[in-house]
Amino acid sequence: MILIGQFDSPFVRRVGITMRLYDLPFEHKPWSTFGEADKIRPYNPLTRVPVLVLDDSVALVDSHSILDHLDRLVPPEKALTPRKGPQRTAVQRICALAAGIGDKAVSLFYELHLHDQVSDMYVARCRSQIGETLTLLERERSANPAPYWFGREMSQADVTVACILRHLNEAHPGLVDMKTFPALKKLASALESLEVFREISQAFIPPRG
């Protein structure tokens, strides 16, 4: 399989980390959606990443769809997202909230750095959405003493939250004071210390229009 996209994207990174955790070999093409869009377009005309090219040459797009496919390549007990039941819903809920922060962080960066005219109203809206969602996640995480979000085993919720937090703080330094989110900071720090998180990693490269 071929994974397309740079690891400074939290969405590409969560796919790469998941594949390492699943022991699924892949070739990595760190193509930029800005500087190397022509390379990405034949696989995804939306020129968005991640893209996962399967062994039969089918290209999957969108990290949620890619992760759903990867989960079915491993035994149920190894999958980071449960196959069914309330626990699946719970993991997907946290992933959706965290991924939403990632989407807003990307939108905010584009608004601040790639637009000729910045909309103060839109910037304030993005910042509010990011802050309020972090507050919700902090409240729920702080109420849970387990090492991971849903117990003693890592789930996709943990992977996604850690990837999103790193991207948020690198793309928008100073936007969020992580001291006000100690439970999230502790979880992310523990995960970032793991070998797989150190391996599947890249410092944020600001896109240029």
C-alpha positions, 0 to 999 in steps of 0.5 A: 500500500502507498500512503500519500501526504506529509506527516505534519497533517494530523490526518495523514499522521493518524493513518500512518501511526495506525498502520505501524500499530497494525504492522501493515507495511506501506510506502510513504509518498510525502507529497504536499497538497500545495507544491505537489498537487499534480502528483496527488491529482491522479489519485484524488482529484480533490488534491486532499490528503491522506490518500491510501493506494491499495494493492489493487490500485484503488485509492481511498480518500479521507482518513475516516474511510481509510481507518475504517478499511484498515480496521478490517485488515486486522483481528477485531481485538487489535482494531483501535476502533471496535467493530460494533456496539456502544464502545464503537460509537464512543470512540468515533464520537471522540475522534469526530470531535478531535478531527473537527478541531483539526479541520478548524485549525486548518481553516483558521490557518488558511484564513490568517495566512493565505487570504488577502483579507482576513475575516475577523468574524470567521477567525473568532468563530474558529477560535471559539469552536476550537476552544469550546471543543477542547473544553469539552474533551478536557472535562471528559478526559479529566474525569477518567483516571485510566491511562488511555481514553477508554481504559488500559488499551489505546484506541483510535480516540487516543491516536487522533487526539494526540495527532490533532493537539500536536498539529494545533499547537505547531500550526497556531503557537500560542493560540491555546494554553495547554496548561488550562487543559492538563488532562489532554496535555498529559495524554498527548505527552505520554503518546508522543513519547512512544516510539511509533509517534516519534517515528511517524512525525514531521514538524509543521511546514506552513503551506504557501499559496 
